[in-house]
Amino acid sequence: VQLVESGGGLVQPGGSLRLSCAVSGVTFSRYAMSWYRQSPGKERELVAAINSASGTVNVADSVKGRFTISRDNAKNTVYLQMNNLKPEDTAVYYCYARFQFLRYWGQGTQVTVSS
């Protein structure tokens, strides 16, 4: 099983990035997908989640209205569109897949918001 994130980088405050997580080795459509992030000295926190069936979305209050999670089951990929980025969004962003008792993490991609 592989979860490969991409799309991170350095962006100025107010800018945008789109993260992608390509999943292989599982039946992607069965999995609920999430994005987490972790900053130095802080615990890993949930940013956004999308379930497998109805596409129901859950977004953290800290990013609501700025970040959007989506998935393309035909491409086995989940996305995180991040707009109006702030310095406090700086973190390593991780992709997470969950189905029943199965759990998988990606390796993470760094997002740095700085002028």
Rosetta blueprint (number, residue, H / E / L):
1 V L
2 Q E
3 L E
4 V E
5 E E
6 S E
7 G L
8 G L
9 G E
10 L E
11 V E
12 Q L
13 P L
14 G L
15 G L
16 S L
17 L E
18 R E
19 L E
20 S E
21 C E
22 A E
23 V E
24 S E
25 G L
26 V L
27 T L
28 F H
29 S H
30 R H
31 Y L
32 A E
33 M E
34 S E
35 W E
36 Y E
37 R E
38 Q E
39 S L
40 P L
41 G L
42 K L
43 E L
44 R L
45 E E
46 L E
47 V E
48 A E
49 A E
50 I E
51 N L
52 S L
53 A L
54 S L
55 G L
56 T L
57 V E
58 N E
59 V E
60 A L
61 D L
62 S L
63 V L
64 K L
65 G L
66 R L
67 F E
68 T E
69 I E
70 S E
71 R E
72 D E
73 N L
74 A L
75 K L
76 N L
77 T E
78 V E
79 Y E
80 L E
81 Q E
82 M E
83 N L
84 N L
85 L L
86 K L
87 P H
88 E H
89 D H
90 T L
91 A E
92 V E
93 Y E
94 Y E
95 C E
96 Y E
97 A E
98 R E
99 F E
100 Q L
101 F L
102 L E
103 R E
104 Y E
105 W E
106 G L
107 Q L
108 G L
109 T E
110 Q E
111 V E
112 T E
113 V E
114 S L
115 S L
